């Protein structure tokens, strides 16, 4: 199933229509690793800013997008239905966000840690900070 089909199915299964602003936000995120809210607003400038903010809020609720914390700020990217699980490393100097591929040993260890605390882990994000290759 294509990303577009998954998107349409998700909206339909929650009784939401596929409006132009919703499609525009999805399109703005579909071919990017992550974007700030400002970048999304700029990419969807033909639509009302408040519609874009409401769309992001709805997409978070539906799991279409996830919020990636970066200190006091955050970025957005499409949720796990659209790509493999991964973590992010943020450069302290230039702010670049680098996707870190999933590590099966790390994922197993996180499940073990949660289980030891009688906690059922359903989702997680790991936030790494340092220097990218260009800023090193």
C-alpha atoms as one frame of an Amber mdcrd trajectory, in Angstrom:
protein
   0.000   0.000   0.000   1.404   3.422  -0.931   1.892   6.256   1.563  -0.975
   8.140  -0.089  -3.284   5.139   0.296  -2.326   4.732   3.963  -3.010   8.445
   4.503  -6.440   8.262   2.844  -7.341   5.078   4.742  -6.331   6.634   8.083
  -8.496   9.701   7.513 -11.448   7.618   6.326 -11.224   5.155   9.224 -11.552
   8.087  11.654 -14.370   9.732   9.647 -12.305  12.679   8.427 -12.379  13.986
   4.882  -9.336  14.598   2.739  -9.313  18.392   2.484  -6.848  20.454   0.460
  -4.996  21.734   3.570  -4.700  18.176   4.917  -3.341  16.940   1.602  -0.947
  19.906   1.416   0.496  19.160   4.880   0.842  15.486   4.022   2.599  16.392
   0.760   4.908  18.819   2.594   6.053  16.010   4.894   5.969  13.037   2.561
   9.368  13.527   0.919  11.247  15.042   3.870  12.782  13.425   6.928  11.375
  16.086   9.255  10.278  19.710   9.149   9.708  22.537  11.592   6.274  24.091
  11.848   7.659  27.165  10.082   8.891  25.025   7.180   5.486  23.345   6.919
   3.690  26.696   6.932   5.995  28.033   4.200   5.528  24.868   2.099   1.739
  25.198   2.400   1.544  28.985   2.074  -1.511  28.834  -0.208  -3.533  27.724
   2.840  -4.522  29.588   6.002  -1.932  29.249   8.773  -4.568  28.315  11.360
  -5.773  25.477   9.093  -2.227  24.155   8.924  -1.850  24.260  12.714  -5.202
  22.477  13.183  -4.185  19.904  10.588  -0.911  19.142  12.381  -2.832  18.801
  15.660  -5.265  16.357  14.027  -2.460  14.422  12.341  -0.698  13.994  15.688
  -3.904  12.677  17.229  -4.352  10.192  14.361  -0.690   9.122  14.317  -0.128
  10.463  10.816   2.682  12.655  12.166   4.937  12.490  15.192   6.529  15.372
  17.041  10.307  15.129  17.367  11.591  17.114  20.357  14.725  19.182  19.834
  15.424  20.914  23.113  12.725  23.562  23.527  11.672  23.265  19.893  10.348
  20.404  17.806  10.063  19.077  14.283   7.411  16.926  12.638   7.643  13.900
  10.414   5.283  11.246   9.141   4.473   8.506  11.649   5.573   4.893  11.778
   3.019   3.751   9.192   5.067   5.636   6.583   8.656   4.603   7.391  10.726
   2.409   9.658  11.277   3.255  13.309  14.348   5.403  13.896  15.794   7.978
  16.269  17.255  11.425  15.664  20.534  13.140  16.362  20.545  16.937  16.391
  23.647  19.025  15.760  24.191  21.585  18.530  25.820  24.011  16.082  23.821
  24.004  12.835  20.610  22.324  14.042  20.699  19.554  11.436  18.471  16.589
  12.290  20.006  13.269  11.319  17.908  10.094  11.207  19.577   7.232  13.055
  18.512   3.770  11.823  16.885   1.374  14.234  19.257  -0.786  16.261  17.684
  -4.132  17.245  19.916  -4.478  20.332  18.914  -1.023  21.588  15.218  -1.738
  20.974  15.465  -5.053  22.866  17.258  -3.355  25.763  14.590  -0.638  25.990
  11.852  -3.302  26.141  13.782  -5.095  28.904  14.187  -1.885  30.917  10.499
  -1.087  30.617   9.467  -4.618  31.569  11.698  -4.515  34.639   9.724  -1.468
  35.811   6.372  -3.167  35.008   5.825  -0.711  32.185   4.387  -1.570  28.780
   6.358   0.345  26.185   4.164   1.356  23.242   6.259   4.108  21.648   9.513
   5.929  22.278  11.809   8.559  20.848  15.431   8.994  21.750  16.882  12.475
  21.457  20.629  12.642  20.783  22.622  15.896  20.697  26.163  16.533  19.533
  28.079  17.748  16.506  27.453  16.663  12.920  30.357  15.810  10.622  30.306
  19.261   8.970  30.457  21.151  12.303  32.937  18.879  14.056
